[in-house]
Amino acid sequence: MQKPKIFYNEDSMKINPGLAVNAIEEVFLKFEQDEFLSPPRHYFKNDNGAIAFTIGGNKNEGVLGFRVYDTFNTDINHEQFVTVYDSVSGKLKGLVFGDYIGALRTGAIGGVAIKYLSNPDSETLGLIGTGLQAKTQLLAACAVRNIKKIKVFSRSEENRINFVNEMSKRVGIEIEAVSSSEEAVKKLDIVIAATTSGKPVFDAEWLSKGSHVTSVGPKFLERHELDPKVAANSNEIYTDSIKQLKGYPAPHFLSETKYYDEIKPLSPLISGKSAYRWSPDSISLFLSVGLSGTEPTIANLLF
């Protein structure tokens, strides 16, 4: 009897970001066709934090599975794992340990959004944040657009320098570490905010017409990395899961604005049921929430 396979973070880092984007694009298509299940995440809480479960997958063919991670505010190494099953036979394919799969999945979702919402001729990109999520967002963006100029900002100069040294080699593009968030936003085609900040990280007025914005970080009423004015200045606002966006226990940062009900799901664009045509006068905004069940899809690329 063949045993289930076990992979780790270092194995996950070998997954091609372009293949991850393609896999997630197919998930959105299946999701719109009601062939991909993605229920809201579940939490088991105590006074110290929570264990979170995300589950989902294809109904009849492909893979299904779940991810488990914690939200404890401690200094320990926060492990997480993804379990992958064959959705036809029910066979356990295996497990993947580490946080890279989740970050790569989120990056791939952002890549799909950029593919469908940004200027097809985008060449410049600004990135606020230098953590793992920022890295996978950049990899996915470069997989779907011919990016030639990248600017990155974070509060730590050391982190900016380390990011430039690592990611310039990985994407094969020279990256400029800038000293302000304004420099990472103004006159750029694509702007990605991937921070843990509870306060807005840039001024909405810095955005250029024709640009696309992706937000990966906090989006709650009490803690949000984007100024709500970014939504006010955007012609179209999208997310990967309306149900998940509205299912968080904390109120969304746009919940007390008229823009909350204007947020649209991304999947109809992929299926062709709706359309978005970029124009030089428009600004598009993507509010990433991480479509549940997509981690097993990315993990399956290892099996």
C-alpha positions as CSV (number, residue, x, y, z in Angstrom):
1,M,0.0,0.0,0.0
2,Q,1.4,3.4,-1.0
3,K,1.8,5.8,1.9
4,P,0.6,9.4,1.6
5,K,3.4,11.8,0.8
6,I,4.6,14.5,3.1
7,F,6.2,17.8,1.8
8,Y,7.7,20.8,3.6
9,N,8.2,24.5,3.1
10,E,11.3,24.1,1.0
11,D,9.5,21.7,-1.4
12,S,6.7,24.2,-1.8
13,M,9.1,27.0,-2.8
14,K,9.9,25.0,-6.0
15,I,6.3,25.4,-7.4
16,N,6.3,27.7,-10.4
17,P,4.3,30.9,-9.6
18,G,2.9,30.9,-13.2
19,L,1.5,27.4,-12.7
20,A,0.0,28.4,-9.4
21,V,-1.8,31.4,-11.1
22,N,-3.1,29.0,-13.8
23,A,-4.4,26.6,-11.2
24,I,-6.2,29.3,-9.3
25,E,-7.7,30.8,-12.5
26,E,-9.2,27.3,-13.1
27,V,-10.5,27.3,-9.6
28,F,-12.4,30.6,-10.2
29,L,-13.9,29.1,-13.3
30,K,-15.1,26.0,-11.4
31,F,-16.3,28.2,-8.5
32,E,-18.5,30.3,-10.9
33,Q,-19.9,27.0,-12.3
34,D,-20.7,25.8,-8.8
35,E,-18.2,23.0,-9.2
36,F,-15.8,24.2,-6.5
37,L,-16.9,24.3,-2.9
38,S,-15.6,27.0,-0.7
39,P,-17.4,27.4,2.6
40,P,-16.4,30.1,5.1
41,R,-13.5,29.3,7.4
42,H,-14.1,28.0,10.9
43,Y,-12.5,29.1,14.1
44,F,-12.0,27.3,17.5
45,K,-11.2,30.0,20.0
46,N,-9.9,30.4,23.5
47,D,-8.6,33.3,25.5
48,N,-5.1,33.1,23.9
49,G,-6.0,32.8,20.2
50,A,-7.7,30.5,17.7
51,I,-7.2,27.5,15.5
52,A,-8.6,28.2,12.0
53,F,-9.8,25.7,9.4
54,T,-10.3,26.4,5.7
55,I,-11.8,23.7,3.6
56,G,-12.9,23.2,0.0
57,G,-12.2,21.7,-3.4
58,N,-13.8,20.4,-6.6
59,K,-17.1,18.5,-6.1
60,N,-16.5,15.7,-8.6
61,E,-13.0,15.7,-9.9
62,G,-9.6,17.0,-8.9
63,V,-8.7,17.6,-5.3
64,L,-10.3,18.6,-2.0
65,G,-8.8,19.2,1.4
66,F,-8.2,21.6,4.2
67,R,-5.7,23.9,5.8
68,V,-5.2,24.4,9.6
69,Y,-3.4,27.4,11.1
70,D,-3.3,29.3,14.3
71,T,-3.8,33.0,15.3
72,F,-2.1,32.8,18.7
73,N,-0.1,36.0,19.4
74,T,3.0,34.3,20.7
75,D,6.6,34.1,19.7
76,I,6.6,30.4,18.8
77,N,7.1,29.3,15.2
78,H,3.5,29.2,13.9
79,E,3.2,26.0,11.9
80,Q,0.4,25.2,9.5
81,F,-0.4,22.3,7.3
82,V,-2.5,21.5,4.2
83,T,-4.1,18.1,3.6
84,V,-4.9,16.9,0.1
85,Y,-7.4,14.2,-0.9
86,D,-8.4,12.9,-4.3
87,S,-12.0,14.0,-4.7
88,V,-13.0,11.0,-6.8
89,S,-11.5,8.1,-4.8
90,G,-11.2,9.9,-1.5
91,K,-7.6,8.7,-1.3
92,L,-5.4,10.8,1.0
93,K,-2.6,12.1,-1.2
94,G,-0.7,13.6,1.6
95,L,0.2,16.7,3.6
96,V,2.3,19.8,3.2
97,F,3.8,21.6,6.2
98,G,4.7,25.2,6.3
99,D,3.4,28.7,5.5
100,Y,4.6,29.0,1.9
101,I,1.7,27.2,0.3
102,G,-0.8,29.7,1.8
103,A,1.2,32.7,0.8
104,L,1.7,31.3,-2.8
105,R,-2.0,30.7,-3.0
106,T,-2.8,34.3,-2.0
107,G,-0.2,35.5,-4.4
108,A,-1.7,33.5,-7.2
109,I,-5.2,34.9,-6.4
110,G,-3.6,38.4,-6.7
111,G,-2.0,37.4,-10.0
112,V,-5.4,36.4,-11.4
113,A,-6.9,39.7,-10.3
114,I,-4.0,41.6,-11.9
115,K,-4.5,39.6,-15.1
116,Y,-8.2,40.6,-15.4
117,L,-8.2,44.1,-13.9
118,S,-5.0,45.9,-14.6
119,N,-3.7,47.5,-17.8
120,P,-2.6,44.6,-20.1
121,D,0.5,46.7,-20.9
122,S,1.5,47.4,-17.3
123,E,5.2,47.7,-16.9
124,T,5.6,49.4,-13.5
125,L,4.8,48.0,-10.0
126,G,4.9,49.5,-6.5
127,L,5.0,47.2,-3.5
128,I,4.4,48.2,0.1
129,G,5.5,45.4,2.4
130,T,8.5,43.1,2.3
131,G,7.2,40.0,4.1
132,L,6.4,36.6,2.6
133,Q,3.0,37.7,1.2
134,A,4.7,40.6,-0.6
135,K,7.2,38.2,-2.2
136,T,4.5,35.8,-3.5
137,Q,2.4,38.7,-4.7
138,L,5.4,40.0,-6.7
139,L,6.1,36.6,-8.2
140,A,2.5,36.2,-9.4
141,A,2.4,39.7,-10.8
142,C,5.5,39.1,-12.8
143,A,4.0,35.9,-14.1
144,V,1.1,37.7,-15.7
145,R,2.5,41.1,-16.7
146,N,5.7,42.1,-18.4
147,I,6.9,44.1,-15.4
148,K,10.1,46.2,-16.1
149,K,10.3,48.5,-13.1
150,I,9.6,47.7,-9.4
151,K,9.7,49.9,-6.4
152,V,9.4,48.6,-2.8
153,F,8.8,50.3,0.5
154,S,8.5,49.1,4.1
155,R,9.2,50.7,7.4
156,S,12.5,48.8,7.9
157,E,15.3,49.9,5.7
158,E,17.1,46.6,6.5
159,N,14.0,44.6,5.3
160,R,13.8,46.7,2.1
161,I,17.5,45.9,1.3
162,N,17.1,42.2,2.0
163,F,14.0,42.1,-0.1
164,V,15.7,43.7,-3.0
165,N,18.7,41.4,-2.8
166,E,16.5,38.3,-2.7
167,M,13.7,39.1,-5.1
168,S,15.7,40.9,-7.8
169,K,17.4,37.5,-8.4
170,R,14.1,35.5,-8.3
171,V,12.2,37.7,-10.8
172,G,15.2,38.8,-12.9
173,I,14.2,42.4,-12.6
174,E,16.0,45.3,-10.9
175,I,14.1,46.4,-7.8
176,E,14.5,49.8,-6.3
177,A,14.1,50.2,-2.5
178,V,12.4,53.6,-1.9
179,S,12.3,55.6,1.3
180,S,8.6,56.4,1.3
181,S,5.3,54.8,0.5
182,E,4.5,57.7,-1.8
183,E,7.4,56.7,-4.1
184,A,5.9,53.2,-4.2
185,V,2.5,54.4,-5.4
186,K,2.8,57.5,-7.6
187,K,2.9,57.1,-11.4
188,L,2.9,53.3,-11.2
189,D,0.6,50.9,-13.1
190,I,0.1,48.4,-10.3
191,V,0.2,49.0,-6.5
192,I,0.2,46.1,-4.0
193,A,-0.2,46.6,-0.3
194,A,0.9,43.5,1.6
195,T,1.4,44.6,5.2
196,T,0.2,43.9,8.7
197,S,-0.5,47.6,9.3
198,G,-3.6,48.6,11.2
199,K,-3.4,52.1,9.7
200,P,-3.6,53.2,6.0
201,V,-0.2,52.8,4.4
202,F,-0.6,55.3,1.6
203,D,-2.7,58.3,0.5
204,A,-5.5,57.6,-1.9
205,E,-4.7,60.8,-3.9
206,W,-1.3,59.4,-4.8
207,L,-2.8,56.8,-7.2
208,S,-2.6,57.5,-10.9
209,K,-5.6,57.1,-13.2
210,G,-5.3,53.8,-15.0
211,S,-3.7,52.0,-12.1
212,H,-4.7,48.8,-10.3
213,V,-4.5,48.3,-6.5
214,T,-4.4,45.0,-4.6
215,S,-4.8,44.9,-0.8
216,V,-3.6,41.7,1.0
217,G,-3.3,43.0,4.6
218,P,-5.9,43.9,7.3
219,K,-9.3,45.1,6.1
220,F,-11.3,45.5,9.3
221,L,-13.1,48.5,10.6
222,E,-10.7,48.9,13.6
223,R,-7.6,47.8,11.6
224,H,-7.1,48.4,7.9
225,E,-4.1,49.0,5.7
226,L,-6.1,51.0,3.1
227,D,-7.7,54.4,3.4
228,P,-11.4,54.0,2.5
229,K,-10.8,56.8,0.0
230,V,-9.0,54.3,-2.2
231,A,-12.4,52.6,-2.7
232,A,-14.0,56.0,-3.2
233,N,-11.5,56.7,-6.0
234,S,-11.9,53.3,-7.6
235,N,-14.2,52.7,-10.5
236,E,-14.6,49.0,-9.8
237,I,-14.0,47.0,-6.6
238,Y,-13.6,43.2,-6.6
239,T,-12.9,40.4,-4.1
240,D,-12.3,36.7,-4.5
241,S,-15.2,35.7,-2.2
242,I,-18.2,37.9,-1.2
243,K,-19.4,35.3,1.3
244,Q,-16.0,35.2,3.0
245,L,-15.5,38.9,2.9
246,K,-18.8,39.4,4.7
247,G,-18.3,36.3,7.0
248,Y,-15.5,37.6,9.2
249,P,-16.5,38.2,12.8
250,A,-15.0,41.7,12.7
251,P,-16.8,44.4,10.6
252,H,-15.2,45.1,7.2
253,F,-13.4,48.5,6.8
254,L,-15.9,49.5,4.1
255,S,-19.0,48.2,6.0
256,E,-20.1,51.7,7.0
257,T,-19.7,53.1,3.5
258,K,-21.8,52.9,0.3
259,Y,-18.9,51.1,-1.4
260,Y,-19.5,47.9,0.7
261,D,-22.4,46.8,-1.5
262,E,-20.5,47.7,-4.7
263,I,-17.9,45.0,-4.2
264,K,-18.1,42.4,-6.9
265,P,-16.9,38.8,-7.1
266,L,-13.9,38.1,-9.4
267,S,-15.2,34.7,-10.7
268,P,-17.7,36.0,-13.2
269,L,-14.9,37.8,-15.0
270,I,-13.0,34.5,-15.4
271,S,-16.1,32.7,-16.6
272,G,-17.0,35.4,-19.1
273,K,-20.4,36.1,-17.4
274,S,-19.3,39.7,-16.8
275,A,-16.6,41.9,-18.2
276,Y,-14.3,44.6,-17.0
277,R,-12.5,46.7,-19.6
278,W,-9.5,48.6,-18.4
279,S,-9.3,52.3,-19.4
280,P,-6.7,55.0,-18.9
281,D,-9.2,56.9,-16.7
282,S,-10.2,54.1,-14.4
283,I,-8.8,52.7,-11.1
284,S,-9.5,49.1,-10.1
285,L,-9.3,47.7,-6.6
286,F,-9.0,44.1,-5.5
287,L,-9.6,43.2,-1.8
288,S,-8.0,39.8,-1.3
289,V,-9.6,37.6,1.4
290,G,-8.1,34.2,0.3
291,L,-10.8,32.0,-1.2
292,S,-11.1,29.0,1.1
293,G,-10.2,25.6,-0.2
294,T,-7.6,26.9,-2.7
295,E,-4.6,25.8,-0.6
296,P,-5.1,22.1,-1.5
297,T,-5.3,23.1,-5.2
298,I,-1.8,24.7,-4.9
299,A,-0.5,21.9,-2.7
300,N,-1.6,19.3,-5.3
301,L,1.0,20.7,-7.7
302,L,3.5,18.9,-5.5
303,F,1.9,15.5,-5.8
